[in-house]
């Protein structure tokens, strides 16, 4: 399963949103109403899922699924 699909799956399970609501460029905070507490929970889930550590600088970029995917992609490539 590719990174984007794994990220979407985490959001669907944790936030109980419909998969079709999670378009690649959907604004997580504005469009689907993710709040800061939920985002902290998602960051923890992402770190566990992908076995990596995300910095506060990385997290501030997370407003769309595309941005999350790009960050995780770059982190996993540097780990390999």
PyMOL Python script that loads the backbone (N, CA, C, O; Angstrom):
from pymol import cmd

cmd.read_pdbstr("""\
ATOM      1  N   UNK A   1       0.852  -1.183   0.000  1.00  0.00           N
ATOM      2  CA  UNK A   1       0.000   0.000   0.000  1.00  0.00           C
ATOM      3  C   UNK A   1       0.896   1.245   0.000  1.00  0.00           C
ATOM      4  O   UNK A   1       1.863   1.320   0.759  1.00  0.00           O
ATOM      5  N   UNK A   2       0.574   2.197  -0.837  1.00  0.00           N
ATOM      6  CA  UNK A   2       1.411   3.387  -0.929  1.00  0.00           C
ATOM      7  C   UNK A   2       1.175   4.333   0.253  1.00  0.00           C
ATOM      8  O   UNK A   2       0.197   4.195   0.988  1.00  0.00           O
ATOM      9  N   UNK A   3       2.066   5.271   0.418  1.00  0.00           N
ATOM     10  CA  UNK A   3       2.036   6.186   1.565  1.00  0.00           C
ATOM     11  C   UNK A   3       0.704   6.906   1.676  1.00  0.00           C
ATOM     12  O   UNK A   3       0.100   6.944   2.748  1.00  0.00           O
ATOM     13  N   UNK A   4       0.242   7.479   0.567  1.00  0.00           N
ATOM     14  CA  UNK A   4      -0.999   8.257   0.608  1.00  0.00           C
ATOM     15  C   UNK A   4      -2.178   7.418   1.096  1.00  0.00           C
ATOM     16  O   UNK A   4      -2.997   7.888   1.885  1.00  0.00           O
ATOM     17  N   UNK A   5      -2.260   6.177   0.622  1.00  0.00           N
ATOM     18  CA  UNK A   5      -3.356   5.293   1.037  1.00  0.00           C
ATOM     19  C   UNK A   5      -3.252   4.958   2.523  1.00  0.00           C
ATOM     20  O   UNK A   5      -4.270   4.892   3.213  1.00  0.00           O
ATOM     21  N   UNK A   6      -2.058   4.750   3.011  1.00  0.00           N
ATOM     22  CA  UNK A   6      -1.873   4.466   4.438  1.00  0.00           C
ATOM     23  C   UNK A   6      -2.262   5.677   5.282  1.00  0.00           C
ATOM     24  O   UNK A   6      -2.883   5.532   6.335  1.00  0.00           O
ATOM     25  N   UNK A   7      -1.894   6.877   4.816  1.00  0.00           N
ATOM     26  CA  UNK A   7      -2.246   8.111   5.534  1.00  0.00           C
ATOM     27  C   UNK A   7      -3.758   8.286   5.548  1.00  0.00           C
ATOM     28  O   UNK A   7      -4.340   8.581   6.592  1.00  0.00           O
ATOM     29  N   UNK A   8      -4.395   8.106   4.398  1.00  0.00           N
ATOM     30  CA  UNK A   8      -5.855   8.229   4.315  1.00  0.00           C
ATOM     31  C   UNK A   8      -6.531   7.244   5.259  1.00  0.00           C
ATOM     32  O   UNK A   8      -7.486   7.593   5.952  1.00  0.00           O
ATOM     33  N   UNK A   9      -6.032   6.018   5.282  1.00  0.00           N
ATOM     34  CA  UNK A   9      -6.607   4.983   6.141  1.00  0.00           C
ATOM     35  C   UNK A   9      -6.529   5.393   7.613  1.00  0.00           C
ATOM     36  O   UNK A   9      -7.475   5.179   8.371  1.00  0.00           O
ATOM     37  N   UNK A  10      -5.406   5.979   8.011  1.00  0.00           N
ATOM     38  CA  UNK A  10      -5.268   6.448   9.397  1.00  0.00           C
ATOM     39  C   UNK A  10      -6.288   7.545   9.717  1.00  0.00           C
ATOM     40  O   UNK A  10      -6.908   7.532  10.781  1.00  0.00           O
ATOM     41  N   UNK A  11      -6.458   8.493   8.790  1.00  0.00           N
ATOM     42  CA  UNK A  11      -7.423   9.573   9.008  1.00  0.00           C
ATOM     43  C   UNK A  11      -8.855   9.048   9.071  1.00  0.00           C
ATOM     44  O   UNK A  11      -9.642   9.489   9.909  1.00  0.00           O
ATOM     45  N   UNK A  12      -9.193   8.114   8.192  1.00  0.00           N
ATOM     46  CA  UNK A  12     -10.536   7.541   8.176  1.00  0.00           C
ATOM     47  C   UNK A  12     -10.833   6.850   9.499  1.00  0.00           C
ATOM     48  O   UNK A  12     -11.906   7.038  10.072  1.00  0.00           O
ATOM     49  N   UNK A  13      -9.896   6.060   9.982  1.00  0.00           N
ATOM     50  CA  UNK A  13     -10.102   5.324  11.231  1.00  0.00           C
ATOM     51  C   UNK A  13     -10.125   6.243  12.449  1.00  0.00           C
ATOM     52  O   UNK A  13     -10.980   6.095  13.323  1.00  0.00           O
ATOM     53  N   UNK A  14      -9.196   7.184  12.509  1.00  0.00           N
ATOM     54  CA  UNK A  14      -9.079   8.031  13.701  1.00  0.00           C
ATOM     55  C   UNK A  14     -10.146   9.115  13.772  1.00  0.00           C
ATOM     56  O   UNK A  14     -10.654   9.419  14.851  1.00  0.00           O
ATOM     57  N   UNK A  15     -10.484   9.696  12.631  1.00  0.00           N
ATOM     58  CA  UNK A  15     -11.402  10.840  12.637  1.00  0.00           C
ATOM     59  C   UNK A  15     -12.806  10.480  12.184  1.00  0.00           C
ATOM     60  O   UNK A  15     -13.712  11.314  12.202  1.00  0.00           O
ATOM     61  N   UNK A  16     -12.976   9.237  11.781  1.00  0.00           N
ATOM     62  CA  UNK A  16     -14.282   8.746  11.328  1.00  0.00           C
ATOM     63  C   UNK A  16     -14.855   9.616  10.203  1.00  0.00           C
ATOM     64  O   UNK A  16     -16.031   9.980  10.211  1.00  0.00           O
ATOM     65  N   UNK A  17     -13.995   9.935   9.244  1.00  0.00           N
ATOM     66  CA  UNK A  17     -14.451  10.646   8.052  1.00  0.00           C
ATOM     67  C   UNK A  17     -14.581   9.635   6.919  1.00  0.00           C
ATOM     68  O   UNK A  17     -13.978   8.563   6.952  1.00  0.00           O
ATOM     69  N   UNK A  18     -15.363   9.990   5.936  1.00  0.00           N
ATOM     70  CA  UNK A  18     -15.537   9.108   4.792  1.00  0.00           C
ATOM     71  C   UNK A  18     -14.326   9.243   3.875  1.00  0.00           C
ATOM     72  O   UNK A  18     -13.816  10.347   3.685  1.00  0.00           O
ATOM     73  N   UNK A  19     -13.862   8.134   3.307  1.00  0.00           N
ATOM     74  CA  UNK A  19     -12.691   8.189   2.423  1.00  0.00           C
ATOM     75  C   UNK A  19     -12.852   9.198   1.285  1.00  0.00           C
ATOM     76  O   UNK A  19     -11.884   9.846   0.889  1.00  0.00           O
ATOM     77  N   UNK A  20     -14.070   9.332   0.760  1.00  0.00           N
ATOM     78  CA  UNK A  20     -14.283  10.257  -0.346  1.00  0.00           C
ATOM     79  C   UNK A  20     -14.141  11.730   0.064  1.00  0.00           C
ATOM     80  O   UNK A  20     -13.984  12.598  -0.794  1.00  0.00           O
ATOM     81  N   UNK A  21     -14.197  12.011   1.368  1.00  0.00           N
ATOM     82  CA  UNK A  21     -13.973  13.372   1.860  1.00  0.00           C
ATOM     83  C   UNK A  21     -12.490  13.741   1.844  1.00  0.00           C
ATOM     84  O   UNK A  21     -12.145  14.922   1.878  1.00  0.00           O
ATOM     85  N   UNK A  22     -11.626  12.752   1.794  1.00  0.00           N
ATOM     86  CA  UNK A  22     -10.186  12.973   1.898  1.00  0.00           C
ATOM     87  C   UNK A  22      -9.520  13.037   0.528  1.00  0.00           C
ATOM     88  O   UNK A  22      -8.774  12.139   0.137  1.00  0.00           O
ATOM     89  N   UNK A  23      -9.800  14.092  -0.170  1.00  0.00           N
ATOM     90  CA  UNK A  23      -9.135  14.326  -1.449  1.00  0.00           C
ATOM     91  C   UNK A  23      -7.712  14.814  -1.162  1.00  0.00           C
ATOM     92  O   UNK A  23      -7.443  15.349  -0.087  1.00  0.00           O
ATOM     93  N   UNK A  24      -6.818  14.630  -2.111  1.00  0.00           N
ATOM     94  CA  UNK A  24      -5.403  14.934  -1.915  1.00  0.00           C
ATOM     95  C   UNK A  24      -5.140  16.360  -1.461  1.00  0.00           C
ATOM     96  O   UNK A  24      -4.232  16.602  -0.665  1.00  0.00           O
ATOM     97  N   UNK A  25      -5.929  17.307  -1.962  1.00  0.00           N
ATOM     98  CA  UNK A  25      -5.681  18.711  -1.649  1.00  0.00           C
ATOM     99  C   UNK A  25      -6.715  19.322  -0.705  1.00  0.00           C
ATOM    100  O   UNK A  25      -6.772  20.543  -0.556  1.00  0.00           O
ATOM    101  N   UNK A  26      -7.539  18.475  -0.063  1.00  0.00           N
ATOM    102  CA  UNK A  26      -8.538  18.993   0.868  1.00  0.00           C
ATOM    103  C   UNK A  26      -7.835  19.653   2.066  1.00  0.00           C
ATOM    104  O   UNK A  26      -6.853  19.127   2.591  1.00  0.00           O
ATOM    105  N   UNK A  27      -8.345  20.789   2.476  1.00  0.00           N
ATOM    106  CA  UNK A  27      -7.784  21.492   3.631  1.00  0.00           C
ATOM    107  C   UNK A  27      -8.264  20.784   4.897  1.00  0.00           C
ATOM    108  O   UNK A  27      -9.452  20.817   5.221  1.00  0.00           O
ATOM    109  N   UNK A  28      -7.349  20.153   5.601  1.00  0.00           N
ATOM    110  CA  UNK A  28      -7.708  19.323   6.757  1.00  0.00           C
ATOM    111  C   UNK A  28      -8.381  20.141   7.859  1.00  0.00           C
ATOM    112  O   UNK A  28      -9.343  19.683   8.476  1.00  0.00           O
ATOM    113  N   UNK A  29      -7.880  21.336   8.102  1.00  0.00           N
ATOM    114  CA  UNK A  29      -8.432  22.147   9.187  1.00  0.00           C
ATOM    115  C   UNK A  29      -9.749  22.798   8.788  1.00  0.00           C
ATOM    116  O   UNK A  29     -10.689  22.827   9.582  1.00  0.00           O
ATOM    117  N   UNK A  30      -9.827  23.316   7.579  1.00  0.00           N
ATOM    118  CA  UNK A  30     -11.014  24.063   7.165  1.00  0.00           C
ATOM    119  C   UNK A  30     -12.121  23.172   6.609  1.00  0.00           C
ATOM    120  O   UNK A  30     -13.282  23.305   6.997  1.00  0.00           O
ATOM    121  N   UNK A  31     -11.768  22.276   5.715  1.00  0.00           N
ATOM    122  CA  UNK A  31     -12.781  21.502   4.999  1.00  0.00           C
ATOM    123  C   UNK A  31     -13.353  20.339   5.793  1.00  0.00           C
ATOM    124  O   UNK A  31     -14.563  20.111   5.773  1.00  0.00           O
ATOM    125  N   UNK A  32     -12.494  19.600   6.494  1.00  0.00           N
ATOM    126  CA  UNK A  32     -13.037  18.460   7.248  1.00  0.00           C
ATOM    127  C   UNK A  32     -13.004  18.692   8.750  1.00  0.00           C
ATOM    128  O   UNK A  32     -13.385  17.811   9.522  1.00  0.00           O
ATOM    129  N   UNK A  33     -12.554  19.865   9.172  1.00  0.00           N
ATOM    130  CA  UNK A  33     -12.665  20.252  10.572  1.00  0.00           C
ATOM    131  C   UNK A  33     -11.723  19.583  11.549  1.00  0.00           C
ATOM    132  O   UNK A  33     -12.079  19.387  12.711  1.00  0.00           O
ATOM    133  N   UNK A  34     -10.533  19.231  11.106  1.00  0.00           N
ATOM    134  CA  UNK A  34      -9.545  18.667  12.021  1.00  0.00           C
ATOM    135  C   UNK A  34      -9.121  19.769  12.991  1.00  0.00           C
ATOM    136  O   UNK A  34      -8.800  20.882  12.575  1.00  0.00           O
ATOM    137  N   UNK A  35      -9.123  19.451  14.281  1.00  0.00           N
ATOM    138  CA  UNK A  35      -8.654  20.447  15.250  1.00  0.00           C
ATOM    139  C   UNK A  35      -7.236  20.087  15.706  1.00  0.00           C
ATOM    140  O   UNK A  35      -6.698  19.045  15.333  1.00  0.00           O
ATOM    141  N   UNK A  36      -6.651  20.951  16.505  1.00  0.00           N
ATOM    142  CA  UNK A  36      -5.249  20.764  16.883  1.00  0.00           C
ATOM    143  C   UNK A  36      -5.033  19.490  17.691  1.00  0.00           C
ATOM    144  O   UNK A  36      -4.005  18.831  17.531  1.00  0.00           O
ATOM    145  N   UNK A  37      -5.968  19.134  18.546  1.00  0.00           N
ATOM    146  CA  UNK A  37      -5.847  17.906  19.337  1.00  0.00           C
ATOM    147  C   UNK A  37      -5.875  16.683  18.426  1.00  0.00           C
ATOM    148  O   UNK A  37      -5.090  15.752  18.601  1.00  0.00           O
ATOM    149  N   UNK A  38      -6.776  16.692  17.461  1.00  0.00           N
ATOM    150  CA  UNK A  38      -6.852  15.570  16.519  1.00  0.00           C
ATOM    151  C   UNK A  38      -5.576  15.482  15.685  1.00  0.00           C
ATOM    152  O   UNK A  38      -5.115  14.386  15.365  1.00  0.00           O
ATOM    153  N   UNK A  39      -5.008  16.633  15.334  1.00  0.00           N
ATOM    154  CA  UNK A  39      -3.789  16.602  14.539  1.00  0.00           C
ATOM    155  C   UNK A  39      -2.625  16.035  15.347  1.00  0.00           C
ATOM    156  O   UNK A  39      -1.785  15.317  14.804  1.00  0.00           O
ATOM    157  N   UNK A  40      -2.571  16.351  16.637  1.00  0.00           N
ATOM    158  CA  UNK A  40      -1.528  15.771  17.485  1.00  0.00           C
ATOM    159  C   UNK A  40      -1.679  14.251  17.512  1.00  0.00           C
ATOM    160  O   UNK A  40      -0.691  13.524  17.408  1.00  0.00           O
ATOM    161  N   UNK A  41      -2.904  13.778  17.650  1.00  0.00           N
ATOM    162  CA  UNK A  41      -3.154  12.337  17.644  1.00  0.00           C
ATOM    163  C   UNK A  41      -2.750  11.725  16.298  1.00  0.00           C
ATOM    164  O   UNK A  41      -2.201  10.625  16.250  1.00  0.00           O
ATOM    165  N   UNK A  42      -3.026  12.442  15.213  1.00  0.00           N
ATOM    166  CA  UNK A  42      -2.662  11.941  13.891  1.00  0.00           C
ATOM    167  C   UNK A  42      -1.149  11.891  13.719  1.00  0.00           C
ATOM    168  O   UNK A  42      -0.625  10.954  13.117  1.00  0.00           O
ATOM    169  N   UNK A  43      -0.450  12.880  14.236  1.00  0.00           N
ATOM    170  CA  UNK A  43       1.012  12.887  14.143  1.00  0.00           C
ATOM    171  C   UNK A  43       1.592  11.682  14.867  1.00  0.00           C
ATOM    172  O   UNK A  43       2.504  11.028  14.361  1.00  0.00           O
ATOM    173  N   UNK A  44       1.070  11.391  16.040  1.00  0.00           N
ATOM    174  CA  UNK A  44       1.530  10.219  16.795  1.00  0.00           C
ATOM    175  C   UNK A  44       1.252   8.942  15.995  1.00  0.00           C
ATOM    176  O   UNK A  44       2.105   8.058  15.910  1.00  0.00           O
ATOM    177  N   UNK A  45       0.059   8.855  15.414  1.00  0.00           N
ATOM    178  CA  UNK A  45      -0.291   7.679  14.607  1.00  0.00           C
ATOM    179  C   UNK A  45       0.611   7.565  13.376  1.00  0.00           C
ATOM    180  O   UNK A  45       1.026   6.464  13.011  1.00  0.00           O
ATOM    181  N   UNK A  46       0.915   8.695  12.736  1.00  0.00           N
ATOM    182  CA  UNK A  46       1.800   8.695  11.568  1.00  0.00           C
ATOM    183  C   UNK A  46       3.204   8.256  11.951  1.00  0.00           C
ATOM    184  O   UNK A  46       3.838   7.490  11.225  1.00  0.00           O
ATOM    185  N   UNK A  47       3.691   8.738  13.086  1.00  0.00           N
ATOM    186  CA  UNK A  47       5.034   8.351  13.542  1.00  0.00           C
ATOM    187  C   UNK A  47       5.105   6.848  13.793  1.00  0.00           C
ATOM    188  O   UNK A  47       6.095   6.203  13.448  1.00  0.00           O
ATOM    189  N   UNK A  48       4.055   6.293  14.393  1.00  0.00           N
ATOM    190  CA  UNK A  48       4.031   4.847  14.649  1.00  0.00           C
ATOM    191  C   UNK A  48       3.901   4.054  13.352  1.00  0.00           C
ATOM    192  O   UNK A  48       4.612   3.070  13.147  1.00  0.00           O
ATOM    193  N   UNK A  49       2.999   4.482  12.483  1.00  0.00           N
ATOM    194  CA  UNK A  49       2.745   3.781  11.226  1.00  0.00           C
ATOM    195  C   UNK A  49       3.988   3.715  10.343  1.00  0.00           C
ATOM    196  O   UNK A  49       4.277   2.682   9.739  1.00  0.00           O
ATOM    197  N   UNK A  50       4.717   4.825  10.274  1.00  0.00           N
ATOM    198  CA  UNK A  50       5.855   4.904   9.367  1.00  0.00           C
ATOM    199  C   UNK A  50       7.201   4.785  10.077  1.00  0.00           C
ATOM    200  O   UNK A  50       8.251   4.897   9.443  1.00  0.00           O
ATOM    201  N   UNK A  51       7.172   4.560  11.387  1.00  0.00           N
ATOM    202  CA  UNK A  51       8.379   4.375  12.182  1.00  0.00           C
ATOM    203  C   UNK A  51       9.383   5.522  11.956  1.00  0.00           C
ATOM    204  O   UNK A  51      10.535   5.300  11.583  1.00  0.00           O
ATOM    205  N   UNK A  52       8.907   6.738  12.194  1.00  0.00           N
ATOM    206  CA  UNK A  52       9.750   7.914  12.038  1.00  0.00           C
ATOM    207  C   UNK A  52       9.377   8.969  13.069  1.00  0.00           C
ATOM    208  O   UNK A  52       8.369   8.852  13.766  1.00  0.00           O
ATOM    209  N   UNK A  53      10.207   9.996  13.150  1.00  0.00           N
ATOM    210  CA  UNK A  53       9.984  11.100  14.081  1.00  0.00           C
ATOM    211  C   UNK A  53       9.729  12.352  13.263  1.00  0.00           C
ATOM    212  O   UNK A  53      10.503  12.687  12.366  1.00  0.00           O
ATOM    213  N   UNK A  54       8.641  13.040  13.576  1.00  0.00           N
ATOM    214  CA  UNK A  54       8.288  14.279  12.888  1.00  0.00           C
ATOM    215  C   UNK A  54       8.591  15.464  13.795  1.00  0.00           C
ATOM    216  O   UNK A  54       8.261  15.453  14.981  1.00  0.00           O
ATOM    217  N   UNK A  55       9.215  16.472  13.233  1.00  0.00           N
ATOM    218  CA  UNK A  55       9.551  17.663  14.010  1.00  0.00           C
ATOM    219  C   UNK A  55       8.392  18.652  13.966  1.00  0.00           C
ATOM    220  O   UNK A  55       7.543  18.569  13.078  1.00  0.00           O
ATOM    221  N   UNK A  56       8.347  19.593  14.918  1.00  0.00           N
ATOM    222  CA  UNK A  56       7.308  20.630  14.878  1.00  0.00           C
ATOM    223  C   UNK A  56       7.316  21.387  13.543  1.00  0.00           C
ATOM    224  O   UNK A  56       6.264  21.796  13.052  1.00  0.00           O
ATOM    225  N   UNK A  57       8.493  21.570  12.966  1.00  0.00           N
ATOM    226  CA  UNK A  57       8.598  22.246  11.669  1.00  0.00           C
ATOM    227  C   UNK A  57       7.878  21.448  10.577  1.00  0.00           C
ATOM    228  O   UNK A  57       7.211  22.024   9.717  1.00  0.00           O
ATOM    229  N   UNK A  58       8.019  20.116  10.621  1.00  0.00           N
ATOM    230  CA  UNK A  58       7.322  19.261   9.656  1.00  0.00           C
ATOM    231  C   UNK A  58       5.812  19.381   9.830  1.00  0.00           C
ATOM    232  O   UNK A  58       5.067  19.518   8.859  1.00  0.00           O
ATOM    233  N   UNK A  59       5.388  19.327  11.060  1.00  0.00           N
ATOM    234  CA  UNK A  59       3.964  19.283  11.374  1.00  0.00           C
ATOM    235  C   UNK A  59       3.246  20.558  10.953  1.00  0.00           C
ATOM    236  O   UNK A  59       2.084  20.505  10.548  1.00  0.00           O
ATOM    237  N   UNK A  60       3.916  21.698  11.041  1.00  0.00           N
ATOM    238  CA  UNK A  60       3.267  22.955  10.658  1.00  0.00           C
ATOM    239  C   UNK A  60       2.930  22.996   9.174  1.00  0.00           C
ATOM    240  O   UNK A  60       2.110  23.812   8.751  1.00  0.00           O
ATOM    241  N   UNK A  61       3.546  22.135   8.382  1.00  0.00           N
ATOM    242  CA  UNK A  61       3.252  22.070   6.948  1.00  0.00           C
ATOM    243  C   UNK A  61       1.990  21.249   6.655  1.00  0.00           C
ATOM    244  O   UNK A  61       1.476  21.295   5.538  1.00  0.00           O
ATOM    245  N   UNK A  62       1.503  20.524   7.612  1.00  0.00           N
ATOM    246  CA  UNK A  62       0.423  19.569   7.387  1.00  0.00           C
ATOM    247  C   UNK A  62      -0.950  20.225   7.282  1.00  0.00           C
ATOM    248  O   UNK A  62      -1.681  20.296   8.270  1.00  0.00           O
ATOM    249  N   UNK A  63      -1.303  20.704   6.097  1.00  0.00           N
ATOM    250  CA  UNK A  63      -2.658  21.216   5.927  1.00  0.00           C
ATOM    251  C   UNK A  63      -3.434  20.415   4.875  1.00  0.00           C
ATOM    252  O   UNK A  63      -4.654  20.544   4.773  1.00  0.00           O
ATOM    253  N   UNK A  64      -2.726  19.587   4.093  1.00  0.00           N
ATOM    254  CA  UNK A  64      -3.374  18.705   3.117  1.00  0.00           C
ATOM    255  C   UNK A  64      -2.718  17.327   3.151  1.00  0.00           C
ATOM    256  O   UNK A  64      -1.620  17.157   3.681  1.00  0.00           O
ATOM    257  N   UNK A  65      -3.409  16.357   2.578  1.00  0.00           N
ATOM    258  CA  UNK A  65      -2.836  15.009   2.497  1.00  0.00           C
ATOM    259  C   UNK A  65      -1.585  15.004   1.628  1.00  0.00           C
ATOM    260  O   UNK A  65      -0.634  14.275   1.913  1.00  0.00           O
ATOM    261  N   UNK A  66      -1.579  15.805   0.578  1.00  0.00           N
ATOM    262  CA  UNK A  66      -0.387  15.879  -0.282  1.00  0.00           C
ATOM    263  C   UNK A  66       0.833  16.314   0.514  1.00  0.00           C
ATOM    264  O   UNK A  66       1.917  15.757   0.342  1.00  0.00           O
ATOM    265  N   UNK A  67       0.665  17.304   1.384  1.00  0.00           N
ATOM    266  CA  UNK A  67       1.791  17.790   2.187  1.00  0.00           C
ATOM    267  C   UNK A  67       2.277  16.735   3.172  1.00  0.00           C
ATOM    268  O   UNK A  67       3.479  16.588   3.390  1.00  0.00           O
ATOM    269  N   UNK A  68       1.353  16.011   3.759  1.00  0.00           N
ATOM    270  CA  UNK A  68       1.723  14.930   4.677  1.00  0.00           C
ATOM    271  C   UNK A  68       2.494  13.852   3.909  1.00  0.00           C
ATOM    272  O   UNK A  68       3.533  13.375   4.364  1.00  0.00           O
ATOM    273  N   UNK A  69       1.972  13.480   2.749  1.00  0.00           N
ATOM    274  CA  UNK A  69       2.634  12.450   1.945  1.00  0.00           C
ATOM    275  C   UNK A  69       4.054  12.877   1.560  1.00  0.00           C
ATOM    276  O   UNK A  69       4.988  12.084   1.677  1.00  0.00           O
ATOM    277  N   UNK A  70       4.221  14.104   1.109  1.00  0.00           N
ATOM    278  CA  UNK A  70       5.555  14.594   0.709  1.00  0.00           C
ATOM    279  C   UNK A  70       6.537  14.552   1.876  1.00  0.00           C
ATOM    280  O   UNK A  70       7.690  14.155   1.709  1.00  0.00           O
ATOM    281  N   UNK A  71       6.081  14.959   3.047  1.00  0.00           N
ATOM    282  CA  UNK A  71       6.956  14.963   4.219  1.00  0.00           C
ATOM    283  C   UNK A  71       7.363  13.545   4.595  1.00  0.00           C
ATOM    284  O   UNK A  71       8.538  13.280   4.846  1.00  0.00           O
ATOM    285  N   UNK A  72       6.403  12.641   4.635  1.00  0.00           N
ATOM    286  CA  UNK A  72       6.699  11.249   4.998  1.00  0.00           C
ATOM    287  C   UNK A  72       7.602  10.614   3.935  1.00  0.00           C
ATOM    288  O   UNK A  72       8.523   9.864   4.260  1.00  0.00           O
ATOM    289  N   UNK A  73       7.331  10.921   2.677  1.00  0.00           N
ATOM    290  CA  UNK A  73       8.160  10.395   1.595  1.00  0.00           C
ATOM    291  C   UNK A  73       9.609  10.839   1.773  1.00  0.00           C
ATOM    292  O   UNK A  73      10.528  10.029   1.649  1.00  0.00           O
ATOM    293  N   UNK A  74       9.812  12.109   2.059  1.00  0.00           N
ATOM    294  CA  UNK A  74      11.189  12.595   2.211  1.00  0.00           C
ATOM    295  C   UNK A  74      11.857  11.997   3.458  1.00  0.00           C
ATOM    296  O   UNK A  74      13.053  11.707   3.436  1.00  0.00           O
ATOM    297  N   UNK A  75      11.104  11.815   4.526  1.00  0.00           N
ATOM    298  CA  UNK A  75      11.663  11.226   5.755  1.00  0.00           C
ATOM    299  C   UNK A  75      12.033   9.759   5.551  1.00  0.00           C
ATOM    300  O   UNK A  75      13.076   9.307   6.024  1.00  0.00           O
ATOM    301  N   UNK A  76      11.180   9.018   4.849  1.00  0.00           N
ATOM    302  CA  UNK A  76      11.471   7.601   4.655  1.00  0.00           C
ATOM    303  C   UNK A  76      12.606   7.399   3.662  1.00  0.00           C
ATOM    304  O   UNK A  76      13.338   6.414   3.762  1.00  0.00           O
ATOM    305  N   UNK A  77      12.770   8.310   2.706  1.00  0.00           N
ATOM    306  CA  UNK A  77      13.878   8.197   1.754  1.00  0.00           C
ATOM    307  C   UNK A  77      15.213   8.485   2.445  1.00  0.00           C
ATOM    308  O   UNK A  77      16.221   7.846   2.144  1.00  0.00           O
ATOM    309  N   UNK A  78      15.216   9.440   3.365  1.00  0.00           N
ATOM    310  CA  UNK A  78      16.468   9.750   4.056  1.00  0.00           C
ATOM    311  C   UNK A  78      16.850   8.662   5.054  1.00  0.00           C
ATOM    312  O   UNK A  78      18.023   8.498   5.390  1.00  0.00           O
ATOM    313  N   UNK A  79      15.834   7.908   5.531  1.00  0.00           N
ATOM    314  CA  UNK A  79      16.092   6.794   6.461  1.00  0.00           C
ATOM    315  C   UNK A  79      16.699   5.595   5.756  1.00  0.00           C
ATOM    316  O   UNK A  79      17.491   4.853   6.338  1.00  0.00           O
ATOM    317  N   UNK A  80      16.322   5.412   4.505  1.00  0.00           N
ATOM    318  CA  UNK A  80      16.731   4.200   3.765  1.00  0.00           C
ATOM    319  C   UNK A  80      18.194   4.197   3.415  1.00  0.00           C
ATOM    320  O   UNK A  80      18.679   3.249   2.797  1.00  0.00           O
TER     321      UNK A  80
END
""", "prot")
cmd.dss("prot")
cmd.show_as("cartoon", "prot")
cmd.util.cbc("prot")
cmd.orient("prot")
